[in-house]
């Protein structure tokens, strides 16, 4: 049985890192897809309906949700941890506005299922992140504004469940997501796209903060998209981590990326006097495994695909504005 066939599905943020493969998968499943975005550089799309709407306006959210069966809410504001710390209002306010508006519009429009994209940022510092630990702690100071923004959105889903006796909202908490269509701006990107850009553009020397010993959990965007499809189809109404469950050191990550640029002769200098963040940050993926989800793309393969895409498209990149909205 094809759960998504002929279903009318709205994807906010459908032109971004996770949204792009998600839309492709939905189209392959013969869904009738509508994408909402403010991306100015989109080509004309034949396979799905495209709406250019600002989701900070509630009326636009009502327009987007009209006659939709399911909503995948991926819209967010792209920004590195440093940028979210320097410009917290530019991150927190739109993030909360998008979600509060979309979830309420979906409720009023009688949307059958709604999937909320949360974040690894909701967790407090810990070696292993378990879903049930969130509300017993506070987000890390390094993720304060991003973490609380996503927690507020999760709390909205919980409030609807209590008041409206509805369990039609799914919540996913992805680990560190990477892949094609990411933000590769050096000053405002996450760790993998930032390193790819830096290594690609460096002449002889690349300075990296820390000693490389920090361990992180990375997951390829296509795997996150397939996990979202499975979670919504199974009508899971509790938060689920989507990660690899395996850690990689920043040292190994840097060397892996460097090896994909064999034409570059770069010396890596580790700035051990600079902060490198928490020592270990890994997702507990027990709940995901129980519902049948397991990532298929190993890090080596995911990095190769991402770097190949970057090399093909780097000449077309325009300078990113801080906190570019992927709506």
Secondary structure, DSSP 8 states (H G I E B T S, - for coil): --TTTT-EEEEETTTSHHHHHHHHHHHHTT-EEEEE---TT----SSSEEE---TTSHHHHHHHHTT-SEEEE--EE---HHHHHHSHHHHHHHHHHHHHHHHHHHHHTT-SEEEEE--GGGS-S-SEE-GGGGGGS---GGGHHHHHHHHHHHHHHHHHHHHH----EEEEEE-EEE-TT----TTT--HHHHHHHHHHH-SSEEEEES-S--EE-EEEHHHHHHHHHHHHHTT--S-EEES-S--EEHHHHHHHHHHT-TT---EEEEETTS----SEEEE--HHHHHTT----S-HHHHHHHHHHHHHHHGGG-----TT-EE-
